[in-house]
């Protein structure tokens, strides 16, 4: 389902003509709820850095939400960094001089400046390093893109999520709101079965995925 179809369906089901700004708000609020309830493949991004010599801080790309993994690529070998607390890094590497620099082994969330998150590395890089930082970022909204992975593959979750926002905006009767919310919860359940279940395992290693009935 593309954005044009989504807008038409929202208006038809609610039997109301909404403004473009209102439809965009309903859609983007629904997307944000979905992206925070289910980790979609479209949320995964990769940054190659690099890490800069003598700089113990690394600033992830714009839109960064959280890290899946950070690996350093050095001499055709991949080294994964371990996530620790800032206090651990400072205790393990109390002296930050050139004699103590080396290939980073740990990282920690240091601070946030505005919307920018800074990660601390330890030890401080002794040279520039190429990295493979796999991180989460909100995908481009269907409002802007016109078509998205979510809209193309799981339109029931997006439509029902937007309808919940629309009916709340209309100050609908409690039973009507509850009906839309029930449909949204059902759609999210199906989405989680596909993404958190089937896409995170294979049948060879994990066996056949079985959906709970409780």
N, C-alpha and C positions, 0 to 999 in steps of 0.2 A: 504494500500500500504506500503510494507516494503522498506528499503533503497535500496536494490538491484533493485527492480522494479522501484523505483524513478530514480535512475541513468540511467537505460536503457531507460526510457521514455524521460528523458531530452536529452540524446544523439540522440535518434531516431527523436524526434520532431525538434531539432535544426540541425539535419543531420551533426553533428560534434562529433569528439572523444575528450572528455575533460580528463584531468588528474584527479586522485582521489582527489588531493588537491583542484582543481578548483570546482569539484562537491560538495565537502564538504563545500566550501566557499559559493556557490550559495544556498545550502540547509540551512546552519546556518544563513545566512543573511535573508532568507525568514522566517525562524522560528522566529527570533527576531522581525521582523516587525509584524508578526501575533500575537505573544504573547503580543505586546504592543498595538495592535488594538482591541483585543478581550480577555476577561478574561476567559480562559479555566479552567474547573474543575481540570485538571492535574496540574495547577499552584498552587493549594492550598496545603499547608503543615501545620503541627501542631507540635509545640515544647512545651515540658512540663517543661522546665526550669531546675532546680528550680531557683526562686529568692533567693538570698543569704542575710542572716541577716546582717544588718548594711551597706550593699552595695547599694547605691542609683542608680547604673547603671546596666543595663541589656544588654548583647550583644546577638543579635539574631544569629541564625545559619548561617553558610556560605551560600552564594547565596541569602541572604535575599534581597528582592526588596522593599516591603512595607507591612504594617500591615492591616489585615482585622479586627481583634479584639484581645484583651488581656483580659483574665479572670483569677482571682485567685480562686483556689479551696481550701476552708478552712472549716473544720468541716461539710462536706457534703453539703456545700452551695457554689454557684457560684457567684462571684462578678466581674462585668465587669468594667474595668478601662476606664476612659474618656481621649481622646486625647486632649492635650492642648499644648500651646507654653511654651518653657523653662522659659520665663519671668513670665508667670502665676505661674508656680511651685515655682519659687524663691520668688515671692511676697507673695504667699499663705503660704509658709513654709520657712520663712527667717532664722529660727534657726534650724540647723541640729545637734541636740544633742540627746542622748539616751532617754531623757525625751519626745522628740517629735516624736520618732519612732512609727510606727504602720503599719497597713495593707495598702499598697499602694492603692490610689484611682485614681491617674492620671499618665499619661506617656506623654513624649514629645521626639521628635527627637532631640538629643543633638549635636552630631558631627559625622563626618566620618573620620576614620583613615585608609587610603588605601581603601580597598574594604569593610571594616567593619563599620557598622553603630552602634552607641551607643544610647540606649534609656535611658532617665532619668526618675526615679520614684519619686513619692511624695505621702505621706511621705515616708521616708526611711524605708525599711522593718525591723520590729522588730524581725523577725524570718525567717527561711527558708519557702518559700511558693511554693507549686506546682502551676503551671500555665497552661493555655491552650492558647498558642499564635498561632492564625491562621494567616498565612502570605503567601505572594506570592513569588514564586521562579521559575526561568525558569526550565521547565522540562528537563530531559536529552535529548540531541539532538538525532534525529533518526540516525544521522551519527554514534553515539556511541552505541545506544541501538539496532539498527537494525529495531525495530518496536516501535511505540509510539501511544498514544491516538489520536494525531493529524493525523498521517499517517493512522491509522486504520479507523477513523470516518469522517475525513474531508480532504481526500487526494486531492480534487480539489483545495483547498486553498494552500496547500503545493506545489503541482506541479506547479500551475500557478505562485506562488510567486517565486519559483526557476527558472522558465522559464524567468521571468522578469529580474532576475539577470544575467542569462546566455546570453540573447539577448543583454543586456547592455554591458556585457563583450565582446561580439562579435562586438560591435559598429554597431548594426543593423540599418537599415533605420528607420527614425522617424515613418513612418506609421506602420511598423512591431512592433516596441517598443510599440506604442500606442495600437495596437491590443492585445498584451500580457497583457499590463497593464489593459485594459478594462476587459479582462477575469478574471484577479486577483481581481479587484474591485467587480465584480459580485460574485465571489466565497466568498470573505470576507463578502459581504452582506448576503449571505445565512448562513454563519457561525454565524454572529451576530444575525440573526433571531433565530437560534437554541439555542445559548449560552446565549446571553444577553436578549433574549425574553423568550423562552420556559423553559429554565433551571432555571430562576430566579423567576418563579411564578408557581402556579398550577391553574387549571381551577375552582376548588372549591372556592378558595378565590378571584382569579383575573379575572375569566371568560375566555372565549375562546380567545387565542392569535390571533390578527388580524394584518396581514402584510400591511404596507402602500403601496399605489399604486402611490404616487406622485414622 
